[in-house]
């Protein structure tokens, strides 16, 4: 299991260990496994940054560690692909800070993702992730659902072509959120169900509770919705209350499911 959520029998043991820790919300431990290589290897530095940024997004903590890791990744980048990937991570960290109300870094997020788009070729492996993150900005900061949908669809197509199952689970989820916003309940339910299926198959526990709650919000049978919420609550408690922003959604459904991850 690679860090991007693709399954491969020949994944190196290190990547398998990193994935298992990450999927169980142990981002600090996963990042520690990469710390030695991250001092000299641009790919390891970027992966470590992504782990620590994900920790910020799910817990609201660890911002200094993520910033330090990001600066290391930026310093090690030596070609356009690596600089573009580092800029994508900077944009995502700034987005997370803005979304969670830590500090408004929306302009920084837009600028960094724009810089990433200029550096990464349309066929670059990191392009689908960049498209997805630009969709997050459009949806959750700019409140531009049409632009968000277009970005998510590009990301979905790219993730499908690359076999990035974890990214697909996120594109399904956010396209479904847009469908729910527009009152397209059946389409939203399908997207949330696909997102949940993928996350369960991958064993991405930390992302499974949000997927359960999202599906529950579209469930028309109260008993089925209650079962989904109960399972989400069990996973939430198992992982020590992560993601923190999910807590309000474990009670009776809110108008919209949180779309942070």
Secondary structure by P-SEA (a helix, b strand, c coil): ccccccccccccaaaaaaaaaaaacaaaaaaaaaaaaaaccaaaaaaaaaaaaaaaaacccaaaaaaaaaaaaaaacccaaaaaaaaaaaaaaaaaaaaaccccaaaaaaaaaaaaaacccccccaaaaaaaaaaaaaccccccaaaaaaaaaaaaaaaaaacaaaaaaaaaaaaaaaaaaacaaaaaaaaaaaaaaaaaaaccccaaaaaaaaaaaacccaaaaaaaaaaaaaaaaaacccccccccccccccccccccc
